[in-house]
Structures are given as C-alpha cells and as structure tokens.
Amino acid sequence: MEPVRPHRRLRLVQQAWSLIGSGHLDPYQTTFAYNYPHYGFPFWQSHFEIVMWPLALLHLVWSSPFVLLIVQDLALAGTGLVALRFGLELLQAEWPVEVSGAPLIGIGLLVVLLANPWTYWTASFDFHFQPVGAIFVALCARDVWNGRRRAWWWAAAVLTCGDVAASYLIGLGIGALLAVGPPGAVAWRW
C-alpha cells in the first residue's frame, strides 16, 4: 500500500469538502488510483471525520480549499489560548500562596506554548482534523477539571474529528482516572 503523502491528503480532504459544500452529502473519494478496480470509497469511511459536514458550510462563503488551512491555523491558535488559560487557572487555584514563583511559572507556560516547534510544523503542511480535535480536547479537559457537565459536549465534538482525535480523548480519560488519587480525594471534579 502506498503511503499517503501531504499533497494527496489535501486532495482527499478538498474533494470531500467541495462535494459536501456543493450539496453532494455522500462524497466518494476518487483521488487514490491504487484502489483499482473500485476507484474510491465513501469519505466517511476514511477516518470517520464527520466534522467535515459542518466545515463544508464554509464552502458556501469561499470555495477555495485555503479556508481549511485557515480553520486549522485558528484551531492551533485556539488550542494554545485554551491551554494557557487552563494553566493560569490551575496556577491560581492550586499554587500555594506561601510559595512564590507563580508569575514565573505562568511566563514559562507562555514561552513553552509560543516556542513549541510542533505547532509551527503542523501549520506548515496540509489540512488535518487533529488540530480541530485538539482544541476540543483542551476545552474538554478544562471543563472536566472544573466540574462542568458541558465537557460531554466537547467530548462528542472530539469524536466528530475522527478516530485519531478520539485517541486523544482516550488519553484524557486515562489521565483523569489516574489523577483521582486515593479514595476520598477527588482531583478531577466529575
């Protein structure tokens, strides 16, 4: 099986995006020639990335696939903002008052978020649904920590981003279970 190269992945997503945005709600992927003699498969069978259907509404505004890259960049920036806000909330709520250094930790968090080369690396290639799923996971983690029931809505949004993004949700669930600690101590407020 031939590996999916970046330009081929963008063609796959672009084809589904333009077909759904044009009113064809069950797009068939035909960009991979190695599927001979079938020449394609339904898009939803790729990774079950059903968030494409709401994103395809943007096709009505601007039909260029560049819109998908803008959505990805906004998701990356939003994930950084949510992570920064979550980290600052944790510092404010959990940092002992008698211990100094909380502002330095906050500045360090900001530097780590801005200097992370993987964020820039992600934005330099074609469109993927994982950055969209990452912002939903960050929002879900923040709401789980704060005991808000809307975390379930964010979890459902992560699942619309496909099977790879769903693995992030599995990691969040395992982390939440490990953070509970001994009986009677509740770190994650369910």
DAMOQUI-V663510 format. One record per backbone hydrogen bond with DSSP energy under -0.5 kcal/mol. CO is the residue of the C=O (numbers start at 0). NH is the residue of the N-H. E is the energy in kcal/mol with one decimal. If there is no record, write none. Layout:
{{CO NH E} {CO NH E}}
This chain:
{{2 4 -0.8} {4 7 -0.7} {4 8 -2.2} {5 9 -2.1} {6 10 -1.6} {7 11 -2.2} {8 12 -2.4} {9 13 -3.0} {10 14 -2.5} {11 15 -1.8} {12 16 -2.7} {13 17 -2.7} {14 18 -2.2} {15 19 -2.7} {16 20 -2.4} {17 21 -1.1} {18 23 -2.6} {19 22 -1.6} {22 24 -1.2} {26 42 -2.3} {28 40 -1.0} {30 32 -0.7} {31 34 -1.2} {32 35 -1.2} {34 37 -2.2} {34 38 -0.9} {40 28 -3.8} {41 44 -1.5} {42 45 -2.3} {42 46 -0.5} {43 47 -0.7} {46 162 -1.7} {47 49 -1.5} {47 161 -0.5} {48 51 -1.5} {49 52 -1.2} {49 53 -0.5} {50 54 -2.0} {51 55 -2.0} {53 56 -1.3} {54 57 -1.8} {55 58 -1.3} {56 59 -1.1} {57 60 -0.8} {57 61 -2.4} {63 66 -1.7} {64 67 -1.2} {64 68 -0.9} {65 69 -1.8} {66 70 -2.4} {67 71 -2.2} {68 72 -2.3} {69 73 -2.6} {70 74 -2.2} {71 75 -2.3} {72 76 -2.5} {73 77 -2.6} {74 78 -2.3} {75 79 -1.9} {76 80 -2.1} {77 81 -2.6} {78 82 -2.5} {79 83 -2.4} {80 84 -2.6} {81 85 -2.7} {82 86 -2.5} {83 87 -2.5} {84 88 -2.3} {85 89 -2.3} {86 90 -2.3} {87 91 -2.3} {88 92 -2.3} {89 93 -3.0} {90 94 -1.6} {95 98 -1.0} {97 99 -0.6} {100 104 -2.1} {101 105 -2.4} {102 106 -2.4} {103 107 -2.5} {104 108 -2.3} {105 109 -1.9} {106 110 -2.4} {107 111 -2.5} {108 112 -2.3} {109 113 -2.3} {110 114 -2.7} {111 115 -0.5} {114 116 -0.6} {115 118 -0.8} {115 119 -0.9} {116 120 -2.3} {117 121 -2.4} {118 122 -1.8} {119 123 -0.8} {120 123 -0.6} {121 124 -1.0} {128 132 -2.2} {129 133 -2.3} {130 134 -1.6} {131 135 -1.3} {132 136 -2.2} {133 137 -2.5} {134 138 -2.3} {135 139 -2.2} {136 140 -2.8} {137 141 -2.2} {138 142 -2.1} {139 143 -2.6} {140 144 -2.5} {141 145 -1.8} {142 147 -2.9} {143 146 -1.1} {144 188 -0.6} {147 150 -1.3} {148 151 -1.8} {149 152 -0.8} {149 153 -1.6} {150 154 -2.4} {151 155 -2.1} {152 156 -2.1} {153 157 -2.2} {154 158 -1.8} {155 159 -1.0} {157 160 -1.7} {158 161 -1.1} {159 50 -2.2} {161 165 -1.6} {162 166 -0.9} {163 166 -0.7} {163 167 -0.6} {164 167 -0.9} {164 168 -1.1} {165 169 -1.7} {166 170 -2.0} {167 171 -2.2} {168 172 -2.3} {169 173 -2.4} {170 174 -2.5} {171 175 -2.5} {172 176 -2.2} {173 177 -2.3} {174 178 -1.7} {175 179 -0.6} {176 179 -0.7} {181 184 -2.0} {183 185 -0.6} {184 186 -0.6} {186 188 -0.6} {187 189 -1.2}}
